[in-house]
Amino acid sequence: MDTAEIRLIRSQFDTVTASASHRDRFARTFYAQFFARVPHCRSLFPAGMDGQRAKLVAALEYIVRGLDDTESMLPFLAQLGRDHRKYGVEREHYAAAGNALLDAMRETDSDEPWSPDRDAAWRELVALITTTMSDAADADDYPALWEGTVVSHERVLRDLAVIRLETDSPIPYAAGQYVSVQIPQRPQMWRYLSPAIPSNPFGQLEFHVRRVSGGWVSPAMVNETAVGDRWRIGSPLGGLHVDRESGKDVLMIAGGTGLAPLRAQVMDMAQRGINPRVHLFVGGTYPCDLYDIETLWQLSLSNPWLTVVPVTEENDNPWWHPYPSPEPPPGLHQRLLGPLGKVVGQFGSWADRQVQICGSPSMVKTTAYALQRAGTPVESIIHDPLR
């Protein structure tokens, strides 16, 4: 696509992302148009569509912002196509989705008219999206989904569980990627989780799950999951990785269970002989939120290229967690106090590092802004669009 077409697409999409109400109205229009065209597809989705609508807009936002970086955007579309096989999506469904997307865009409130040039640009983008996704789905030789059995459920905090599974066959994900997961307590409700360990030939998985207040799925994962439950797992997504060819050292910043994909990468790197230096900042509100800090300390002790820096906003645990905080082994970094992004920014610009940020959307945004204010180039900062 040329520069003029990209500018037309982005100016129109800015209207969609202008506010939460605009984003929701656009997503509702898309799904209304799509289900009107293929009514039987409604049964492929959960009754509550709030999460699905948010993911739709987030994925489109990533695509639109990445139109001038096709090396990242096209693999993302291919991953989405492979992942959508778990819904039973067929090739002909993509045409209906493409037309629904065009209808939803035409109905957005915009100060600029829907001109022939704008229509042609969006048609080209829709064709790119649907063709890339459907071609990738058709070409994939792996299963549409995997199944696994819960073998361990450990409640490490009142709102956080570490859940381990063994899949029927190994899942070929790369450390740092995430997968969609469906649990028996919430049929048809898929949620994205990052494995906290590298892939292995035994099909072992580990997920760190925090209960989200008012959430549909995470409370069931934390409160109701039992050993023996059968989970369904979709194709791997995401592109977080350490670029070993760049020669740059690494800065990793984890908030809460955002630690999982970074932990998997560090464990994967520990199996290699030579690695770049890694500074891993792990943050939480209270000391107890650093639920896996002792594992990280052990990794740091046996891998001198890894520096772990614990950070909390509060110095003491809350009343409901009346246990002492572990002390770091001699020679390792003491816990620091303050907002995670601010603390990391106080160490300098990190301009010479490749930077990964994982956590809640608000944590990722505020930390990225803090790093940019400290002088970190925006192109050095990566995070996954749907996590």
N, C-alpha and C positions, 0 to 999 in steps of 0.2 A: 504494500500500500504506500502511496506517496504522501508527502508531508501535508498537502492540502486535505486529503481524505482523512488522515489521522486527526487533523485539527477539527474538522467537521464532527467526527465521531466523539471526540473528547468534549467539545463544547455542548453537544446534546446530552452526553452522559453526566456532565456536571449538574444538569437539572435533576437527574435521578438521585444523585448523592447530596443534594442541597440540604436535606434534613431527614430525620428518621421517618417522618410521615411520608415524604416523597419516596424514600426507598421502599417502604412497606406498600404504598399504593402501586408502584411499578411492579413489584413482585406479585401482588395479588392479581393485577391485570394479566401478567404473563401466564400464571397458572390457570386463571379463568379461561383464557383463550386456548391454552394447550388442552385442558380437559374437555372443552367444548368440541375440539377437533378429534380427540381420541378418548372418549369417555371411559373406556375400559382401563386406561392407565391410572385413573384415580385410585384404584385398588392397590397400586404399587406403592402408594405413599401413605404416611401415617395420618390419623384423623386430625391431629394438631400440626399445622404447617408452619408455625412461627419460625422454628429453627431452619426448616428447609428454605423459607423465603430469605432469611438472612444469609444463608450460604450462597444462594443464587446471586444476590447482589454483590457479595464479597468476591465471588469467582469472576463475575463480569468486570468488577472494578480492577482486579488484578490483570485481566486480559486487556482491557482498554488502556491501562497505564503502561502495559508492556508491549504495545504495538510497534515501538521502535527498538525492541530488544527481543526479536523472534527466537534467539537461541535459548532464552528462558521460557518464553510464552508458549511456543509450540510443544515442547516436552510436557508442560503443564496440561495443555489440552489433551495430549495423548494419554496422560495418566488419568484424566477425568473420563475419557472414553472407555478405558479399560475398567475403571471403577464402576461405571454405570451399568456394566453387564450384570452386576449383582441384583439390580432392580428388574431384570428381564427386558431391558430396553432393546428394541430391534432397530435395524437401520432405517426403516420407514418412519419411525417415531421422530427421527432427527429433523425431517422436513417439517413435520407439524410443530416441533419446538422452535425451529427457525422462523416460521411464519408467525407464531405466537410472540416471539421476541420482537419482530418488526412491528406488529400491532401494538405491543406494549410501549415501544419507543415512540410511535406516532402519537400515542395518547398522552405522553408526558407534557406537563405544562412548560412551555418554553417561550421566550421572547422572540425567538427566531422561527420563521416558518419552516415547515417540512418541505424543503425544496427538492427538485430532481437530483441535484448533486448530493444532498444529504441522504436521500433515499438510496442512491447508487452506492455511496460509501458504506452504509449500513448493510446493504445486501451483500457487498463483497466481504465484509467482516463476518456476517452470519454464515456465508458459504464456507469461509475459512474455518470457523468454529465447528460446524456440523460435519464437514468433510474430514477434518483432522481427527475428531473424536470417533466418528464411525469407522474410519480406516484403521485406527489404532485398535479399536475393539475387535474388528474382524481379523486382524493380524495376530492377536494375542493367543499364544498356545497354552497359557497357564489357566487354571480353573477360574471360573467367574467369582467364586468365593471359596474360602476354606472353613472348616469347622474344627473346633478345639474344645477340650474338656478342662474345666477349672480344677486345678489340683491343690491350690492354696489360696486362702483369703485371710489376710492379716490386717487387722484394724490398727494402724500405727498412731492415728489421732482419732478424735471422736468424729471428725468429718473427712477422714482420709484413709484409704485402704490401698494396700499393695496386693494385687491379684495376679496369680501365676497360672498359666495354662500350658497344656501340651496339645498341639494341633495334630490332626491325623497325618499330615505331611508338612514338611518345612515350607515356610513362606519366604520367598526370595526378596526380602526387603533389605535396603541398605541402612546402616546405622544413621539415625537422624531423620528417617522418613516416618510417616504416620499411616495408620490404616483406619478404615471405617469398621465399626463393631456393632453388632446387634445381639442383644441378650434375650433370653426366653421370657423374662418378666415384662419386656416392652417390645412386642413384635412390631416389625416394620419401622422402628425408630432407630436409625443409624446414627452413631456418634463417632467422632474422630478421636483416636487415642494414639499416643506415640509409644512404641515399645521402648522399654528402659534398658534393654540388653541387646547386643548384636544378634543377628540371625544365626542359627546354628542347625546342624543336621538332625537334631533330635526334635525340632518343632517346638522348642520351649519359648514361651513369651512371658514378659512381665509388664504389667501396666500399673501406673500410679494414678489413682482416681480420687479427686476431691469432690465432695458433695456440694453441688451448687444449689443454693436456696431457691426454691420455686422451680427447679429444673424437673424435666420429665424423666430423664434416664439416670443421671449420676446418683441421685438418692437411692435408686434401686440397686445400682452397682455396689455402692458402699454398704447399704443396710441389708439387702436381701440376697446378695450373691452367696451361693453355697457350693462347696466342693461337689463335683459331679455335674454341675450345670454345663450345658452345651452352648457355646457361643459361635456366632457366625462372623467371619472376618473378610473384608473386601481387599481389593488390590492395593499395593503400596502407593502412597502419594507423597509429594513434597520433594524438596531438593536440598535440604540442609546438609552440608558436607564441608570437610576441610579440603581446600584446594592445595594439595601438596606440591603442585608444580609452580605455584606462584612464589614460593620461597618466603612467604610472609608468615610471621607468628600469628597466634590466634587469641582472640578475646571472646569468651563465652559468658553470657549473662542469663541466669535462670531465676525466674520468679515462681515460687511454689512448685507445682507439679510440672511446670515448664522445664524442670530439670531433666525429665525423662529422655528426650532426644539427645541432649548434650551428654548425659551420662552414658548412653549407648555408644556415642562416638568416642568418648574418652576410653571406654572399655575396649572398643575395637582398636583404637590406637595403641593401647597397652599390649596388644598382641604383636606389634611391630617392633623392629629394632631401633629405628631412627624416626623421630617425630619432631615437628616444630614445637616451640614453646607454647604452652597454653595457660592463660590465666582464666580461671573459672570462678566468677562471682555468683554466689548462691544467696538469694534473698528471701525474706519473709517478714511478716509483721512481728511475730514473737520468736524467741529462740526455738521453741518447739516446732515451728514451721520448717526448720531446717532438719526435716525428719530423716534424711539419709546422709547427714554430714559425716558420720563415722565411717561409712563406706568410702566416701570421697577422700577422707583423710588417709585411709589405708591405701587407696590408689595413688595418692600423692607421695606417700612414704616409699613406695616401690617404683615410682616413675618420676625421676627428678625433673623432667620437662613439664610437669603439671604443678601449678600453684593454685590452691583452693583458698578463696577469700570469702568467709561467711559474713553476711550483712543482715541486720534486723533493724526495724524502726523502733522497737521497744527493747529495753534492757532485760526485763523480767517476763516470765511466762504468765499467762492469765490465770485466774483463780481455778478454772476448771482443769488445769494441767499442772498440778502441784508437785512437779518433779524437777530436780536440778538439771541444769543444762550441762552437757558434756564439755570438758575442756580439751582444747586441741593438744595433740602430742607435742613434745618439745621441738622447737624449730619451725613449726607450722604457724600460719598466719592467725592472729587473734581476731575475734569477731569485732566488726565495726558497726557503728550506729548511724542510722539515717536512712532516708529514701534511697532505694537501690541505684536509680539513675544518677542522682546527685553524688553519691559516694563514688561510683565508678568514674564520673566526670572529674572528680577532684584529683585523680591520678594523672590527668593530662589529656591530650587529644586522642591518643590511641590511633593516630593517623596511619601508622605503619602496620596495622593489624587487619586481618580479616575478622569481622565481627558478626556473631550470631546472638540473637535475642529471642528468648522463648518464655512465654508466660501468658497472662490474660491480655486481651486486646488493649486495655487501658495501660497496663504495665509496659507492653511493647512500645506503644506510642510515646508515653512520657519518657521512657529510657532512651529511645531513639532521638527524641528532641534534645534531651540533656547531653547526649554524646555529640550531636551536631553543634550545639552551642559551644562545646568544649573544643571543637575543631575537627571532629571525625568526619571524613567525607561521606556523604550520603550513599555513594555507590559502594562503600565498603561494608555497609550494614545490610544483613539479610535476615529475613524471618519468613515463615510460611504464611500464605494468604488465608488459609482456611482453618488454622489452628488457633 
